[in-house]
Amino acid sequence: MIGKDNGTPSGAPTQPAPNSKPSRRPWLEDLSQHDDMPKFHWSVPWSDLMMTMFVLFTVLFVYASAKVDYLKAFRGHVEFENVEQVSEVGTRAGEVTAYEKHIPGILPDVGPHQLYEMMSAAVTESGLKDVTMELEGDTIRISMHGPMLFDRFSADLNPEADPFLRTVAGIVAKARYNVTIHGHTDTTPVHTPQFDTNWELSTKRAVNVARRLLATARINPGQITAAGHSMYKPRVPNLSPDGKLRNRRVEIELKRPEAPLPPQTSPTQGDLQ
């Protein structure tokens, strides 16, 4: 039987029109099969990521803030309390120099790394070029060389070093570290009316630095040791004037005590003269 509309037999399969084209968007059909998925399923992992980032930055902020607080506490230097001794250069320890600022009281829990950063800030702020610092384990070493402290063959402290020594004294008094002061000379033989050998000169220089620290701040004398090493512990070869200049030095070592410090005592008048 022939169809009335198009002349095809009834019951025959219908053929696509010659001009019809297959759909170019099969993915739309795929998406239509997932209509049951939540429209905001991505928001859960995204919120987890944001929470993780928030916690991370909060921890970093707290750490940085604590570090800045320590630096603010020590970076300036010390207002010395009720100290009436007069230093050899005629400056009272209670007078505030350009380098000094207020810091809180005793801070015995400051670690070597934090103390090193505080001392480094003090060195940078002082503008002194003849001062270097090192951190070896739990020991901080401050090296002062050349004419900053002493003239050649002399053990008398120069006025230029006084503000920085006052800074060191104030921090030592607050942090309660053990202090060892080492005096060194170069290989030039010393024989003067005051000093028979390099041993006497290096030892006297270390002792004078120790006295200055004691005269400047309330430091327990039991914290301090002074020693002279003559020419026998050079930092660099004594082959040039610059090498000898660097070997003529005083080193101040700060080390956290392994045992409790001796009871607080005051230096005798002989210690300060």
HELIX and SHEET records of a PDB file:
HELIX    1   1 PRO A   26  SER A   32  1                                   7    
HELIX    2   2 SER A   43  PHE A   74  1                                  32    
HELIX    3   3 PRO A  112  SER A  126  1                                  15    
HELIX    4   4 GLY A  146  MET A  148  5                                   3    
HELIX    5   5 PRO A  159  ALA A  161  5                                   3    
HELIX    6   6 ASP A  162  ALA A  175  1                                  14    
HELIX    7   7 ASN A  198  THR A  216  1                                  19    
HELIX    8   8 PRO A  221  GLN A  223  5                                   3    
HELIX    9   9 PRO A  241  ASN A  247  1                                   7    
HELIX   10  10 GLN A  269  LEU A  272  1                                   4    
SHEET    1   A 5 VAL A 131  GLU A 136  0                                        
SHEET    2   A 5 THR A 139  HIS A 145 -1                                        
SHEET    3   A 5 ARG A 249  LYS A 255 -1                                        
SHEET    4   A 5 ASN A 178  HIS A 184 -1                                        
SHEET    5   A 5 ILE A 224  GLY A 228  1                                        
END                                                                             
